[in-house]
Amino acid sequence: MPDFDDSAKELLKRLCEDYESGATALALTMLKNLATYLREARPDPEELARLFGELRTARPSMIVIGNAIGKVESRLAGGDTPLAAVNQVTGELENAGSAIAKHARQLIPTDAIIMTHSASSVVLGLFRLLARERHGFSVICTQSSPGLEGHQLARTLNDMGVPVTLITDAQMGLFVTQSDVVLIGCDTWLSDGHFINKSGTRLLALAARAHDKPFWVLGDSFRHSDQASDEVILEEMPVSELHAPEGDWITPRNIYFETIPESLVTGGINEQGAFSFPGSPRR
């Protein structure tokens, strides 16, 4: 890590070591921490530019973070102060999630059983909207190993009074038959029609396709990448999470993300509305 002050190092450390938050939640936390840093540290332009460079590339599988920093830099170039730029982009990202929830709301029948994998703050935003509107629904969510983000999602749904069935990832094919619709978050929209999400998403997409279940992907336009699926870097996390046995011939791997092709997806929803594959999200 380049030589930054302690506050900047802590900001980067939190971003790099958060394996539980979805891309939007992590980007929003990063932006809010960045706003606090700007108010307290008042870095000079050169130091801030170096910090932006580190933040942009810190989590390569979550392009929303890099794109958010890019939007901040564009506003700086347009004359905004650093703090004003960060606050404006934060608001844009928060409003995008609300818009997606409103669009996705139209796809959910009354008393629907919704299945999901991992923990997307955009999907959770839809759940909160449905709960506020007293629109009956229940959720099947996976543990989402090895990070177990599904446990926190289950706790949140329980606190909202929403019935939730928590299953192991290995039971996805078994329980997808009970669902009415599958809703998944998106970490990155790729240029060749694929998207990136938590590993296991492709298996759920295959199971949904086999049982003719609608499979919708929710993600804002902050997630667009010019890269194709054969060019991306998929983050590999510490293998200690796997609690693997030791052995000379054992090689544990812990790749957190994977690419999923458009052929397995019913469609996507961003802040501008729903779109169907083939094709690409309206930018």
Sequence and secondary structure as in RCSB ss.txt:
>XXXX:A:sequence
MPDFDDSAKELLKRLCEDYESGATALALTMLKNLATYLREARPDPEELARLFGELRTARPSMIVIGNAIGKVESR
LAGGDTPLAAVNQVTGELENAGSAIAKHARQLIPTDAIIMTHSASSVVLGLFRLLARERHGFSVICTQSSPGLEG
HQLARTLNDMGVPVTLITDAQMGLFVTQSDVVLIGCDTWLSDGHFINKSGTRLLALAARAHDKPFWVLGDSFRHS
DQASDEVILEEMPVSELHAPEGDWITPRNIYFETIPESLVTGGINEQGAFSFPGSPRR
>XXXX:A:secstr
     HHHHHHHHHHHH  SS HHHHHHHHHHHHHHHHHHH   HHHHHHHHHHHHHS TT HHHHHHHHHHHHH
HHTT  HHHHHHHHHHHHHHHHHHHHHHHHTT  TTEEEEE S  HHHHHHHHHHHHTT  EEEEEE  TTTTHH
HHHHHHHHHTT  EEEE GGGHHHHGGG SEEEEE SEE TTS EEEETTHHHHHHHHHHTT  EEEE  GGGB 
S  TTT    B  GGGGT    TT     B EEEE GGG SEEEETTEEEESSS    
